[in-house]
Amino acid sequence: MNEQHLREQLERLATELNTLPADNDKRASIDALIADIELQLNEGVADDSLVDQVEAAVSSFEVEHPRIAGVLNNILTTLGNIGV
């Protein structure tokens, strides 16, 4: 259930990122983060550094893009719930 919720949040994050210009550096870093989370989910391995990466992304987006930061916070909570 929690992994499914995490996948749904990743899809929502990808949708929110579409509101950013394609050349936005922050968008590229979040795209890479999404890919990393999905890779680790598919492999069944969770790296503790994911939490640090998501926390950094929240800080990066919270002022200019609060909706994206909100989705990232949800992802952070879900990662905690699944033991990452």
PDB file of N, CA, C and O in Angstrom:
ATOM      1  N   MET A   1       0.827  -1.197   0.000  1.00  0.00           N
ATOM      2  CA  MET A   1       0.000   0.000   0.000  1.00  0.00           C
ATOM      3  C   MET A   1       0.871   1.260   0.000  1.00  0.00           C
ATOM      4  O   MET A   1       0.649   2.165  -0.804  1.00  0.00           O
ATOM      5  N   ASN A   2       1.850   1.322   0.889  1.00  0.00           N
ATOM      6  CA  ASN A   2       2.677   2.517   0.964  1.00  0.00           C
ATOM      7  C   ASN A   2       3.518   2.714  -0.287  1.00  0.00           C
ATOM      8  O   ASN A   2       3.724   3.844  -0.729  1.00  0.00           O
ATOM      9  N   GLU A   3       4.010   1.607  -0.865  1.00  0.00           N
ATOM     10  CA  GLU A   3       4.770   1.742  -2.107  1.00  0.00           C
ATOM     11  C   GLU A   3       3.881   2.263  -3.227  1.00  0.00           C
ATOM     12  O   GLU A   3       4.317   3.075  -4.043  1.00  0.00           O
ATOM     13  N   GLN A   4       2.644   1.802  -3.268  1.00  0.00           N
ATOM     14  CA  GLN A   4       1.697   2.285  -4.274  1.00  0.00           C
ATOM     15  C   GLN A   4       1.437   3.779  -4.070  1.00  0.00           C
ATOM     16  O   GLN A   4       1.387   4.550  -5.028  1.00  0.00           O
ATOM     17  N   HIS A   5       1.273   4.166  -2.820  1.00  0.00           N
ATOM     18  CA  HIS A   5       1.062   5.585  -2.506  1.00  0.00           C
ATOM     19  C   HIS A   5       2.277   6.402  -2.942  1.00  0.00           C
ATOM     20  O   HIS A   5       2.133   7.501  -3.477  1.00  0.00           O
ATOM     21  N   LEU A   6       3.469   5.863  -2.712  1.00  0.00           N
ATOM     22  CA  LEU A   6       4.688   6.557  -3.120  1.00  0.00           C
ATOM     23  C   LEU A   6       4.741   6.713  -4.638  1.00  0.00           C
ATOM     24  O   LEU A   6       5.113   7.773  -5.142  1.00  0.00           O
ATOM     25  N   ARG A   7       4.373   5.672  -5.357  1.00  0.00           N
ATOM     26  CA  ARG A   7       4.355   5.747  -6.830  1.00  0.00           C
ATOM     27  C   ARG A   7       3.336   6.797  -7.306  1.00  0.00           C
ATOM     28  O   ARG A   7       3.595   7.529  -8.262  1.00  0.00           O
ATOM     29  N   GLU A   8       2.192   6.863  -6.640  1.00  0.00           N
ATOM     30  CA  GLU A   8       1.189   7.874  -6.994  1.00  0.00           C
ATOM     31  C   GLU A   8       1.729   9.274  -6.741  1.00  0.00           C
ATOM     32  O   GLU A   8       1.501  10.182  -7.541  1.00  0.00           O
ATOM     33  N   GLN A   9       2.446   9.456  -5.631  1.00  0.00           N
ATOM     34  CA  GLN A   9       3.022  10.764  -5.319  1.00  0.00           C
ATOM     35  C   GLN A   9       4.105  11.131  -6.338  1.00  0.00           C
ATOM     36  O   GLN A   9       4.241  12.298  -6.705  1.00  0.00           O
ATOM     37  N   LEU A  10       4.872  10.143  -6.791  1.00  0.00           N
ATOM     38  CA  LEU A  10       5.889  10.407  -7.816  1.00  0.00           C
ATOM     39  C   LEU A  10       5.240  10.841  -9.124  1.00  0.00           C
ATOM     40  O   LEU A  10       5.751  11.722  -9.815  1.00  0.00           O
ATOM     41  N   GLU A  11       4.125  10.226  -9.458  1.00  0.00           N
ATOM     42  CA  GLU A  11       3.387  10.635 -10.666  1.00  0.00           C
ATOM     43  C   GLU A  11       2.858  12.051 -10.508  1.00  0.00           C
ATOM     44  O   GLU A  11       2.920  12.850 -11.441  1.00  0.00           O
ATOM     45  N   ARG A  12       2.340  12.358  -9.333  1.00  0.00           N
ATOM     46  CA  ARG A  12       1.834  13.712  -9.081  1.00  0.00           C
ATOM     47  C   ARG A  12       2.972  14.731  -9.157  1.00  0.00           C
ATOM     48  O   ARG A  12       2.800  15.826  -9.692  1.00  0.00           O
ATOM     49  N   LEU A  13       4.124  14.363  -8.622  1.00  0.00           N
ATOM     50  CA  LEU A  13       5.284  15.252  -8.689  1.00  0.00           C
ATOM     51  C   LEU A  13       5.688  15.501 -10.137  1.00  0.00           C
ATOM     52  O   LEU A  13       5.985  16.633 -10.517  1.00  0.00           O
ATOM     53  N   ALA A  14       5.700  14.452 -10.938  1.00  0.00           N
ATOM     54  CA  ALA A  14       6.044  14.598 -12.357  1.00  0.00           C
ATOM     55  C   ALA A  14       5.053  15.535 -13.052  1.00  0.00           C
ATOM     56  O   ALA A  14       5.445  16.348 -13.889  1.00  0.00           O
ATOM     57  N   THR A  15       3.787  15.421 -12.706  1.00  0.00           N
ATOM     58  CA  THR A  15       2.768  16.297 -13.283  1.00  0.00           C
ATOM     59  C   THR A  15       3.013  17.752 -12.872  1.00  0.00           C
ATOM     60  O   THR A  15       2.933  18.658 -13.701  1.00  0.00           O
ATOM     61  N   GLU A  16       3.308  17.967 -11.606  1.00  0.00           N
ATOM     62  CA  GLU A  16       3.591  19.322 -11.121  1.00  0.00           C
ATOM     63  C   GLU A  16       4.841  19.891 -11.787  1.00  0.00           C
ATOM     64  O   GLU A  16       4.902  21.090 -12.061  1.00  0.00           O
ATOM     65  N   LEU A  17       5.832  19.049 -12.047  1.00  0.00           N
ATOM     66  CA  LEU A  17       7.058  19.526 -12.684  1.00  0.00           C
ATOM     67  C   LEU A  17       6.809  20.026 -14.099  1.00  0.00           C
ATOM     68  O   LEU A  17       7.559  20.856 -14.613  1.00  0.00           O
ATOM     69  N   ASN A  18       5.761  19.521 -14.721  1.00  0.00           N
ATOM     70  CA  ASN A  18       5.437  19.977 -16.073  1.00  0.00           C
ATOM     71  C   ASN A  18       5.048  21.449 -16.107  1.00  0.00           C
ATOM     72  O   ASN A  18       4.985  22.046 -17.182  1.00  0.00           O
ATOM     73  N   THR A  19       4.789  22.040 -14.951  1.00  0.00           N
ATOM     74  CA  THR A  19       4.464  23.462 -14.899  1.00  0.00           C
ATOM     75  C   THR A  19       5.720  24.330 -14.940  1.00  0.00           C
ATOM     76  O   THR A  19       5.637  25.542 -15.139  1.00  0.00           O
ATOM     77  N   LEU A  20       6.879  23.708 -14.753  1.00  0.00           N
ATOM     78  CA  LEU A  20       8.140  24.442 -14.792  1.00  0.00           C
ATOM     79  C   LEU A  20       8.682  24.480 -16.214  1.00  0.00           C
ATOM     80  O   LEU A  20       8.420  23.569 -16.999  1.00  0.00           O
ATOM     81  N   PRO A  21       9.434  25.518 -16.552  1.00  0.00           N
ATOM     82  CA  PRO A  21      10.081  25.543 -17.875  1.00  0.00           C
ATOM     83  C   PRO A  21      11.030  24.355 -18.027  1.00  0.00           C
ATOM     84  O   PRO A  21      11.663  23.936 -17.058  1.00  0.00           O
ATOM     85  N   ALA A  22      11.126  23.824 -19.220  1.00  0.00           N
ATOM     86  CA  ALA A  22      11.941  22.636 -19.475  1.00  0.00           C
ATOM     87  C   ALA A  22      13.422  22.873 -19.158  1.00  0.00           C
ATOM     88  O   ALA A  22      14.140  21.933 -18.817  1.00  0.00           O
ATOM     89  N   ASP A  23      13.880  24.121 -19.268  1.00  0.00           N
ATOM     90  CA  ASP A  23      15.292  24.402 -19.034  1.00  0.00           C
ATOM     91  C   ASP A  23      15.608  24.723 -17.579  1.00  0.00           C
ATOM     92  O   ASP A  23      16.733  25.109 -17.262  1.00  0.00           O
ATOM     93  N   ASN A  24      14.652  24.571 -16.712  1.00  0.00           N
ATOM     94  CA  ASN A  24      14.851  24.862 -15.301  1.00  0.00           C
ATOM     95  C   ASN A  24      15.783  23.814 -14.682  1.00  0.00           C
ATOM     96  O   ASN A  24      15.511  22.616 -14.757  1.00  0.00           O
ATOM     97  N   ASP A  25      16.882  24.268 -14.072  1.00  0.00           N
ATOM     98  CA  ASP A  25      17.854  23.351 -13.459  1.00  0.00           C
ATOM     99  C   ASP A  25      17.228  22.535 -12.332  1.00  0.00           C
ATOM    100  O   ASP A  25      17.563  21.367 -12.139  1.00  0.00           O
ATOM    101  N   LYS A  26      16.329  23.154 -11.599  1.00  0.00           N
ATOM    102  CA  LYS A  26      15.679  22.443 -10.503  1.00  0.00           C
ATOM    103  C   LYS A  26      14.837  21.288 -11.038  1.00  0.00           C
ATOM    104  O   LYS A  26      14.760  20.223 -10.425  1.00  0.00           O
ATOM    105  N   ARG A  27      14.223  21.508 -12.162  1.00  0.00           N
ATOM    106  CA  ARG A  27      13.403  20.449 -12.765  1.00  0.00           C
ATOM    107  C   ARG A  27      14.268  19.234 -13.092  1.00  0.00           C
ATOM    108  O   ARG A  27      13.869  18.097 -12.841  1.00  0.00           O
ATOM    109  N   ALA A  28      15.433  19.473 -13.641  1.00  0.00           N
ATOM    110  CA  ALA A  28      16.335  18.375 -13.985  1.00  0.00           C
ATOM    111  C   ALA A  28      16.749  17.601 -12.742  1.00  0.00           C
ATOM    112  O   ALA A  28      16.839  16.374 -12.777  1.00  0.00           O
ATOM    113  N   SER A  29      17.002  18.306 -11.645  1.00  0.00           N
ATOM    114  CA  SER A  29      17.421  17.611 -10.424  1.00  0.00           C
ATOM    115  C   SER A  29      16.281  16.779  -9.843  1.00  0.00           C
ATOM    116  O   SER A  29      16.521  15.702  -9.298  1.00  0.00           O
ATOM    117  N   ILE A  30      15.054  17.260  -9.949  1.00  0.00           N
ATOM    118  CA  ILE A  30      13.915  16.500  -9.448  1.00  0.00           C
ATOM    119  C   ILE A  30      13.623  15.314 -10.364  1.00  0.00           C
ATOM    120  O   ILE A  30      13.255  14.239  -9.890  1.00  0.00           O
ATOM    121  N   ASP A  31      13.782  15.503 -11.659  1.00  0.00           N
ATOM    122  CA  ASP A  31      13.624  14.369 -12.579  1.00  0.00           C
ATOM    123  C   ASP A  31      14.608  13.253 -12.214  1.00  0.00           C
ATOM    124  O   ASP A  31      14.249  12.076 -12.228  1.00  0.00           O
ATOM    125  N   ALA A  32      15.835  13.625 -11.892  1.00  0.00           N
ATOM    126  CA  ALA A  32      16.848  12.643 -11.500  1.00  0.00           C
ATOM    127  C   ALA A  32      16.477  11.978 -10.170  1.00  0.00           C
ATOM    128  O   ALA A  32      16.682  10.777  -9.991  1.00  0.00           O
ATOM    129  N   LEU A  33      15.936  12.762  -9.249  1.00  0.00           N
ATOM    130  CA  LEU A  33      15.507  12.220  -7.960  1.00  0.00           C
ATOM    131  C   LEU A  33      14.360  11.225  -8.137  1.00  0.00           C
ATOM    132  O   LEU A  33      14.354  10.163  -7.515  1.00  0.00           O
ATOM    133  N   ILE A  34      13.396  11.569  -8.983  1.00  0.00           N
ATOM    134  CA  ILE A  34      12.270  10.662  -9.267  1.00  0.00           C
ATOM    135  C   ILE A  34      12.809   9.349  -9.839  1.00  0.00           C
ATOM    136  O   ILE A  34      12.395   8.267  -9.422  1.00  0.00           O
ATOM    137  N   ALA A  35      13.722   9.450 -10.781  1.00  0.00           N
ATOM    138  CA  ALA A  35      14.298   8.242 -11.392  1.00  0.00           C
ATOM    139  C   ALA A  35      15.019   7.398 -10.351  1.00  0.00           C
ATOM    140  O   ALA A  35      14.924   6.171 -10.375  1.00  0.00           O
ATOM    141  N   ASP A  36      15.736   8.039  -9.443  1.00  0.00           N
ATOM    142  CA  ASP A  36      16.463   7.323  -8.405  1.00  0.00           C
ATOM    143  C   ASP A  36      15.497   6.607  -7.454  1.00  0.00           C
ATOM    144  O   ASP A  36      15.719   5.449  -7.101  1.00  0.00           O
ATOM    145  N   ILE A  37      14.436   7.289  -7.044  1.00  0.00           N
ATOM    146  CA  ILE A  37      13.446   6.673  -6.153  1.00  0.00           C
ATOM    147  C   ILE A  37      12.784   5.492  -6.843  1.00  0.00           C
ATOM    148  O   ILE A  37      12.632   4.427  -6.246  1.00  0.00           O
ATOM    149  N   GLU A  38      12.390   5.676  -8.101  1.00  0.00           N
ATOM    150  CA  GLU A  38      11.738   4.587  -8.836  1.00  0.00           C
ATOM    151  C   GLU A  38      12.674   3.393  -9.000  1.00  0.00           C
ATOM    152  O   GLU A  38      12.243   2.246  -8.876  1.00  0.00           O
ATOM    153  N   LEU A  39      13.936   3.652  -9.274  1.00  0.00           N
ATOM    154  CA  LEU A  39      14.918   2.579  -9.410  1.00  0.00           C
ATOM    155  C   LEU A  39      15.034   1.791  -8.111  1.00  0.00           C
ATOM    156  O   LEU A  39      15.027   0.560  -8.114  1.00  0.00           O
ATOM    157  N   GLN A  40      15.139   2.508  -7.018  1.00  0.00           N
ATOM    158  CA  GLN A  40      15.274   1.835  -5.732  1.00  0.00           C
ATOM    159  C   GLN A  40      14.000   1.081  -5.354  1.00  0.00           C
ATOM    160  O   GLN A  40      14.073   0.014  -4.744  1.00  0.00           O
ATOM    161  N   LEU A  41      12.844   1.620  -5.706  1.00  0.00           N
ATOM    162  CA  LEU A  41      11.586   0.904  -5.462  1.00  0.00           C
ATOM    163  C   LEU A  41      11.541  -0.390  -6.259  1.00  0.00           C
ATOM    164  O   LEU A  41      11.168  -1.441  -5.736  1.00  0.00           O
ATOM    165  N   ASN A  42      11.921  -0.308  -7.517  1.00  0.00           N
ATOM    166  CA  ASN A  42      11.894  -1.489  -8.381  1.00  0.00           C
ATOM    167  C   ASN A  42      12.878  -2.553  -7.928  1.00  0.00           C
ATOM    168  O   ASN A  42      12.623  -3.745  -8.097  1.00  0.00           O
ATOM    169  N   GLU A  43      14.001  -2.133  -7.354  1.00  0.00           N
ATOM    170  CA  GLU A  43      15.004  -3.079  -6.881  1.00  0.00           C
ATOM    171  C   GLU A  43      14.713  -3.564  -5.470  1.00  0.00           C
ATOM    172  O   GLU A  43      15.346  -4.507  -4.993  1.00  0.00           O
ATOM    173  N   GLY A  44      13.760  -2.927  -4.800  1.00  0.00           N
ATOM    174  CA  GLY A  44      13.425  -3.319  -3.440  1.00  0.00           C
ATOM    175  C   GLY A  44      14.470  -2.910  -2.416  1.00  0.00           C
ATOM    176  O   GLY A  44      14.529  -3.458  -1.315  1.00  0.00           O
ATOM    177  N   VAL A  45      15.292  -1.944  -2.792  1.00  0.00           N
ATOM    178  CA  VAL A  45      16.342  -1.448  -1.915  1.00  0.00           C
ATOM    179  C   VAL A  45      16.103   0.037  -1.695  1.00  0.00           C
ATOM    180  O   VAL A  45      15.779   0.774  -2.627  1.00  0.00           O
ATOM    181  N   ALA A  46      16.265   0.461  -0.462  1.00  0.00           N
ATOM    182  CA  ALA A  46      16.073   1.879  -0.169  1.00  0.00           C
ATOM    183  C   ALA A  46      17.324   2.435   0.488  1.00  0.00           C
ATOM    184  O   ALA A  46      17.770   1.934   1.520  1.00  0.00           O
ATOM    185  N   ASP A  47      17.876   3.454  -0.102  1.00  0.00           N
ATOM    186  CA  ASP A  47      19.085   4.101   0.383  1.00  0.00           C
ATOM    187  C   ASP A  47      18.686   5.263   1.293  1.00  0.00           C
ATOM    188  O   ASP A  47      17.822   6.068   0.944  1.00  0.00           O
ATOM    189  N   ASP A  48      19.322   5.339   2.460  1.00  0.00           N
ATOM    190  CA  ASP A  48      19.009   6.419   3.399  1.00  0.00           C
ATOM    191  C   ASP A  48      19.278   7.807   2.824  1.00  0.00           C
ATOM    192  O   ASP A  48      18.705   8.791   3.291  1.00  0.00           O
ATOM    193  N   SER A  49      20.134   7.893   1.829  1.00  0.00           N
ATOM    194  CA  SER A  49      20.435   9.199   1.249  1.00  0.00           C
ATOM    195  C   SER A  49      19.230   9.783   0.515  1.00  0.00           C
ATOM    196  O   SER A  49      19.183  10.985   0.253  1.00  0.00           O
ATOM    197  N   LEU A  50      18.248   8.927   0.182  1.00  0.00           N
ATOM    198  CA  LEU A  50      17.031   9.432  -0.475  1.00  0.00           C
ATOM    199  C   LEU A  50      16.341  10.483   0.386  1.00  0.00           C
ATOM    200  O   LEU A  50      15.878  11.506  -0.120  1.00  0.00           O
ATOM    201  N   VAL A  51      16.277  10.230   1.665  1.00  0.00           N
ATOM    202  CA  VAL A  51      15.622  11.169   2.575  1.00  0.00           C
ATOM    203  C   VAL A  51      16.337  12.511   2.520  1.00  0.00           C
ATOM    204  O   VAL A  51      15.696  13.559   2.448  1.00  0.00           O
ATOM    205  N   ASP A  52      17.656  12.479   2.554  1.00  0.00           N
ATOM    206  CA  ASP A  52      18.430  13.728   2.490  1.00  0.00           C
ATOM    207  C   ASP A  52      18.177  14.462   1.171  1.00  0.00           C
ATOM    208  O   ASP A  52      18.043  15.685   1.145  1.00  0.00           O
ATOM    209  N   GLN A  53      18.114  13.705   0.092  1.00  0.00           N
ATOM    210  CA  GLN A  53      17.877  14.309  -1.218  1.00  0.00           C
ATOM    211  C   GLN A  53      16.494  14.948  -1.291  1.00  0.00           C
ATOM    212  O   GLN A  53      16.341  16.046  -1.826  1.00  0.00           O
ATOM    213  N   VAL A  54      15.495  14.264  -0.756  1.00  0.00           N
ATOM    214  CA  VAL A  54      14.138  14.806  -0.789  1.00  0.00           C
ATOM    215  C   VAL A  54      14.041  16.030   0.108  1.00  0.00           C
ATOM    216  O   VAL A  54      13.404  17.018  -0.257  1.00  0.00           O
ATOM    217  N   GLU A  55      14.669  15.974   1.280  1.00  0.00           N
ATOM    218  CA  GLU A  55      14.667  17.140   2.174  1.00  0.00           C
ATOM    219  C   GLU A  55      15.311  18.352   1.503  1.00  0.00           C
ATOM    220  O   GLU A  55      14.812  19.471   1.623  1.00  0.00           O
ATOM    221  N   ALA A  56      16.405  18.127   0.805  1.00  0.00           N
ATOM    222  CA  ALA A  56      17.074  19.224   0.092  1.00  0.00           C
ATOM    223  C   ALA A  56      16.168  19.783  -1.004  1.00  0.00           C
ATOM    224  O   ALA A  56      16.130  20.993  -1.227  1.00  0.00           O
ATOM    225  N   ALA A  57      15.447  18.906  -1.680  1.00  0.00           N
ATOM    226  CA  ALA A  57      14.532  19.341  -2.739  1.00  0.00           C
ATOM    227  C   ALA A  57      13.389  20.167  -2.160  1.00  0.00           C
ATOM    228  O   ALA A  57      12.979  21.165  -2.753  1.00  0.00           O
ATOM    229  N   VAL A  58      12.872  19.752  -0.996  1.00  0.00           N
ATOM    230  CA  VAL A  58      11.805  20.523  -0.344  1.00  0.00           C
ATOM    231  C   VAL A  58      12.295  21.931  -0.067  1.00  0.00           C
ATOM    232  O   VAL A  58      11.610  22.904  -0.382  1.00  0.00           O
ATOM    233  N   SER A  59      13.473  22.043   0.517  1.00  0.00           N
ATOM    234  CA  SER A  59      14.042  23.362   0.814  1.00  0.00           C
ATOM    235  C   SER A  59      14.218  24.198  -0.439  1.00  0.00           C
ATOM    236  O   SER A  59      14.010  25.411  -0.422  1.00  0.00           O
ATOM    237  N   SER A  60      14.597  23.549  -1.516  1.00  0.00           N
ATOM    238  CA  SER A  60      14.843  24.244  -2.772  1.00  0.00           C
ATOM    239  C   SER A  60      13.563  24.795  -3.400  1.00  0.00           C
ATOM    240  O   SER A  60      13.589  25.832  -4.064  1.00  0.00           O
ATOM    241  N   PHE A  61      12.453  24.103  -3.191  1.00  0.00           N
ATOM    242  CA  PHE A  61      11.208  24.470  -3.858  1.00  0.00           C
ATOM    243  C   PHE A  61      10.198  25.205  -2.989  1.00  0.00           C
ATOM    244  O   PHE A  61       9.266  25.803  -3.527  1.00  0.00           O
ATOM    245  N   GLU A  62      10.344  25.186  -1.674  1.00  0.00           N
ATOM    246  CA  GLU A  62       9.265  25.645  -0.813  1.00  0.00           C
ATOM    247  C   GLU A  62       8.864  27.110  -0.997  1.00  0.00           C
ATOM    248  O   GLU A  62       7.703  27.451  -0.774  1.00  0.00           O
ATOM    249  N   VAL A  63       9.769  27.962  -1.386  1.00  0.00           N
ATOM    250  CA  VAL A  63       9.430  29.379  -1.537  1.00  0.00           C
ATOM    251  C   VAL A  63       8.775  29.654  -2.889  1.00  0.00           C
ATOM    252  O   VAL A  63       7.706  30.262  -2.952  1.00  0.00           O
ATOM    253  N   GLU A  64       9.414  29.208  -3.969  1.00  0.00           N
ATOM    254  CA  GLU A  64       8.931  29.539  -5.301  1.00  0.00           C
ATOM    255  C   GLU A  64       7.847  28.598  -5.828  1.00  0.00           C
ATOM    256  O   GLU A  64       7.022  28.993  -6.651  1.00  0.00           O
ATOM    257  N   HIS A  65       7.855  27.363  -5.352  1.00  0.00           N
ATOM    258  CA  HIS A  65       6.921  26.353  -5.864  1.00  0.00           C
ATOM    259  C   HIS A  65       6.355  25.525  -4.709  1.00  0.00           C
ATOM    260  O   HIS A  65       6.706  24.356  -4.551  1.00  0.00           O
ATOM    261  N   PRO A  66       5.482  26.132  -3.904  1.00  0.00           N
ATOM    262  CA  PRO A  66       4.988  25.444  -2.706  1.00  0.00           C
ATOM    263  C   PRO A  66       4.202  24.160  -2.998  1.00  0.00           C
ATOM    264  O   PRO A  66       4.207  23.247  -2.173  1.00  0.00           O
ATOM    265  N   ARG A  67       3.536  24.069  -4.137  1.00  0.00           N
ATOM    266  CA  ARG A  67       2.802  22.830  -4.453  1.00  0.00           C
ATOM    267  C   ARG A  67       3.777  21.681  -4.673  1.00  0.00           C
ATOM    268  O   ARG A  67       3.535  20.561  -4.223  1.00  0.00           O
ATOM    269  N   ILE A  68       4.866  21.954  -5.358  1.00  0.00           N
ATOM    270  CA  ILE A  68       5.881  20.917  -5.563  1.00  0.00           C
ATOM    271  C   ILE A  68       6.504  20.537  -4.221  1.00  0.00           C
ATOM    272  O   ILE A  68       6.725  19.357  -3.951  1.00  0.00           O
ATOM    273  N   ALA A  69       6.786  21.522  -3.390  1.00  0.00           N
ATOM    274  CA  ALA A  69       7.341  21.241  -2.064  1.00  0.00           C
ATOM    275  C   ALA A  69       6.371  20.395  -1.242  1.00  0.00           C
ATOM    276  O   ALA A  69       6.798  19.519  -0.491  1.00  0.00           O
ATOM    277  N   GLY A  70       5.074  20.650  -1.376  1.00  0.00           N
ATOM    278  CA  GLY A  70       4.069  19.859  -0.665  1.00  0.00           C
ATOM    279  C   GLY A  70       4.081  18.401  -1.096  1.00  0.00           C
ATOM    280  O   GLY A  70       3.992  17.500  -0.262  1.00  0.00           O
ATOM    281  N   VAL A  71       4.189  18.171  -2.387  1.00  0.00           N
ATOM    282  CA  VAL A  71       4.253  16.795  -2.892  1.00  0.00           C
ATOM    283  C   VAL A  71       5.534  16.128  -2.401  1.00  0.00           C
ATOM    284  O   VAL A  71       5.521  14.960  -2.014  1.00  0.00           O
ATOM    285  N   LEU A  72       6.627  16.865  -2.416  1.00  0.00           N
ATOM    286  CA  LEU A  72       7.889  16.322  -1.920  1.00  0.00           C
ATOM    287  C   LEU A  72       7.790  15.972  -0.433  1.00  0.00           C
ATOM    288  O   LEU A  72       8.342  14.962   0.005  1.00  0.00           O
ATOM    289  N   ASN A  73       7.094  16.798   0.338  1.00  0.00           N
ATOM    290  CA  ASN A  73       6.876  16.488   1.752  1.00  0.00           C
ATOM    291  C   ASN A  73       6.077  15.204   1.914  1.00  0.00           C
ATOM    292  O   ASN A  73       6.368  14.394   2.794  1.00  0.00           O
ATOM    293  N   ASN A  74       5.066  15.014   1.062  1.00  0.00           N
ATOM    294  CA  ASN A  74       4.291  13.775   1.107  1.00  0.00           C
ATOM    295  C   ASN A  74       5.165  12.572   0.786  1.00  0.00           C
ATOM    296  O   ASN A  74       5.034  11.519   1.409  1.00  0.00           O
ATOM    297  N   ILE A  75       6.054  12.729  -0.183  1.00  0.00           N
ATOM    298  CA  ILE A  75       6.978  11.652  -0.540  1.00  0.00           C
ATOM    299  C   ILE A  75       7.907  11.350   0.642  1.00  0.00           C
ATOM    300  O   ILE A  75       8.179  10.189   0.946  1.00  0.00           O
ATOM    301  N   LEU A  76       8.380  12.391   1.293  1.00  0.00           N
ATOM    302  CA  LEU A  76       9.241  12.226   2.445  1.00  0.00           C
ATOM    303  C   LEU A  76       8.530  11.450   3.555  1.00  0.00           C
ATOM    304  O   LEU A  76       9.117  10.557   4.166  1.00  0.00           O
ATOM    305  N   THR A  77       7.293  11.785   3.809  1.00  0.00           N
ATOM    306  CA  THR A  77       6.494  11.081   4.826  1.00  0.00           C
ATOM    307  C   THR A  77       6.298   9.621   4.441  1.00  0.00           C
ATOM    308  O   THR A  77       6.426   8.732   5.282  1.00  0.00           O
ATOM    309  N   THR A  78       5.992   9.374   3.188  1.00  0.00           N
ATOM    310  CA  THR A  78       5.771   8.005   2.722  1.00  0.00           C
ATOM    311  C   THR A  78       7.064   7.189   2.820  1.00  0.00           C
ATOM    312  O   THR A  78       7.033   6.022   3.209  1.00  0.00           O
ATOM    313  N   LEU A  79       8.191   7.798   2.469  1.00  0.00           N
ATOM    314  CA  LEU A  79       9.473   7.098   2.620  1.00  0.00           C
ATOM    315  C   LEU A  79       9.687   6.702   4.076  1.00  0.00           C
ATOM    316  O   LEU A  79      10.149   5.596   4.358  1.00  0.00           O
ATOM    317  N   GLY A  80       9.356   7.591   4.994  1.00  0.00           N
ATOM    318  CA  GLY A  80       9.471   7.274   6.410  1.00  0.00           C
ATOM    319  C   GLY A  80       8.552   6.133   6.817  1.00  0.00           C
ATOM    320  O   GLY A  80       8.922   5.282   7.625  1.00  0.00           O
ATOM    321  N   ASN A  81       7.357   6.125   6.254  1.00  0.00           N
ATOM    322  CA  ASN A  81       6.390   5.077   6.587  1.00  0.00           C
ATOM    323  C   ASN A  81       6.811   3.704   6.089  1.00  0.00           C
ATOM    324  O   ASN A  81       6.431   2.687   6.669  1.00  0.00           O
ATOM    325  N   ILE A  82       7.599   3.671   5.011  1.00  0.00           N
ATOM    326  CA  ILE A  82       8.037   2.369   4.505  1.00  0.00           C
ATOM    327  C   ILE A  82       9.426   2.001   5.029  1.00  0.00           C
ATOM    328  O   ILE A  82      10.023   1.014   4.599  1.00  0.00           O
ATOM    329  N   GLY A  83       9.921   2.800   5.951  1.00  0.00           N
ATOM    330  CA  GLY A  83      11.150   2.448   6.637  1.00  0.00           C
ATOM    331  C   GLY A  83      12.443   2.937   6.032  1.00  0.00           C
ATOM    332  O   GLY A  83      13.507   2.371   6.280  1.00  0.00           O
ATOM    333  N   VAL A  84      12.355   3.984   5.243  1.00  0.00           N
ATOM    334  CA  VAL A  84      13.577   4.533   4.645  1.00  0.00           C
ATOM    335  C   VAL A  84      14.094   5.634   5.532  1.00  0.00           C
ATOM    336  O   VAL A  84      15.119   6.244   5.226  1.00  0.00           O
TER     337      VAL A  84
END
